[in-house]
Structure formats: structure tokens, C-alpha cells
């Protein structure tokens, strides 16, 4: 076995992250643009992952609270967003993950979401972490772009001491000068030492924050190469934002994968995963 085993987190009756199994896929559009788009993407990815035998969790945000511009599209809001996410769960029988930005949202969102996601910029916000932990739901925390991987130990302790050990840590790159991100692959190994599943955010890792002036840029061409590298290290899940038409998406278009490319990418990714985990 090339990599150490970490805790297995149960997400739903049929989906787990961690342990020693194939990577789990967390994927969907960056933001809920419409109910129709969400159902289209969720349905197509569910078909692909079922065919390939990959556990799948749908992701989309009801609110993008940290857009570059005040005029940028943020999403439908918490009430309408949760209504749409519930439809995804009911129609496709898959778990869903979405992010929260304020402590009051935790309990409300936990009524629908199977995983609460803590955005990278908010990963040190103690009240937000405590509120998320108290729901009892699994928590995925994105490592801040400004943090060293070993500094995530304090985030882990805040959740553990709030009586929640259903923790996952997500690598999404680190700031490299202005408007640029890099991924130090050692980060995946360092955070794995905490004993919890590690997720690699393949699409946010190629962002250029604010790189287009009033919007965020990105380099989509680097998503799959970085994803291959992370799988070769042995991550437990891949997070990827996927859209039928990324160039016209309302958020994060430059770094999102094309839905039509996803199946080929996952087929090759499984081959790497099998070798590394000796499955």
C-alpha cells in the first residue's frame, strides 16, 4: 500500500469518503444558475459516475458571497437554493454539498445538505466552524489560500472540540504573488497526517483571483494535469466544478471543466487511482 489509510466518513447510505477506496467525485456548477441547469448537470454526472462505479456528490452554491464585483451574479439565495438542492436529492438519489458563509445558515442548510462546506476565506472563522460542527453533519473545510497546510491543525481542533469528527480537508491552492494560485502537492500529504480524508479542488486551484479586473480568471487547461498529480499522491476525493458551457457560465467559467469532457477524464483518473491504492 503506497498511502496511509485515513478515517472513512459516511456521507449517505451509499456514499463514503476516505478509508481505502476509489476516489469520490464532488462536482457540479459553481453556482445555482437555474433549476434546469442544475438538474441537467446532476443527471448527466450521475449517469457517468454510475457507469464507472464512482461515488458521486453533487455540488452547487446557493450564494457566492465573495464575488469580485458587487454587480456579479450571486445565486438564488438560501431558500430557493435549498429547494433546488432538495430536488436534486429526490430525483437522483445522490447526496449534496453546499457552502455556508454565516453561522446562522448552518442549521438551516443542514436540513438539506449532506455536507457543509466552509469556504477557504472563512476557514479560520471560529463561530462558523462551531455552528457547522454542532449540526452533526460532515464538514469539508477548504484550506485558506493564505495558510500553510500544517496550520490547518487548529481548524481541525476547533471542529473536534465542538464534538464533530466527521471532517474533510480540501486543498485549493495557495496565493503566489498577485492574481495567481499554485498547488504545493506536499500539502495533500501534510494534511493527510491529521487522519481525515483529503479532497483536491482541481478547478479552484487554477484560479486567477480578480485576474480579469472585476471577475476571477483561470487556466482550465491545467485542471486535469493537476488532478492527475493529486490522484497519484492518493487523495480521497476530487472536487471539480463542471458546466455544459463554461465560457458562458455566471461564475468561475474560466476554470470549470466542460461537461462533455468529464467521462474521458474520469476513465483515465480511475486508472491512476487503482494503481496508487492497489485496488
Secondary structure, DSSP 8 states (H G I E B T S, - for coil): --S--EEEEE-SSS-EEEESSS-EEEEE-SB---HHHHHHHHHHHHHHHHHHT--EEEE-BS--TT-SSTTS---S-HHHHHHHHHHHHHHH--EEEEEE-STTHHHHHHTT-SEEEE-GGGTT-HHHHHHHHHT-SEEEEE--TTS-GGGGHHHHHHHHTTT---EEEEE--EE-SSS-EE--THHHHHHHTTSSEEEEETTGGGEETTTTSSS-EE-GGGHHHHHHHHHHHT-SEEEEEEETTGGG-SSSGGG-EEGGGHHHHHHHHHHHHHHHHT-
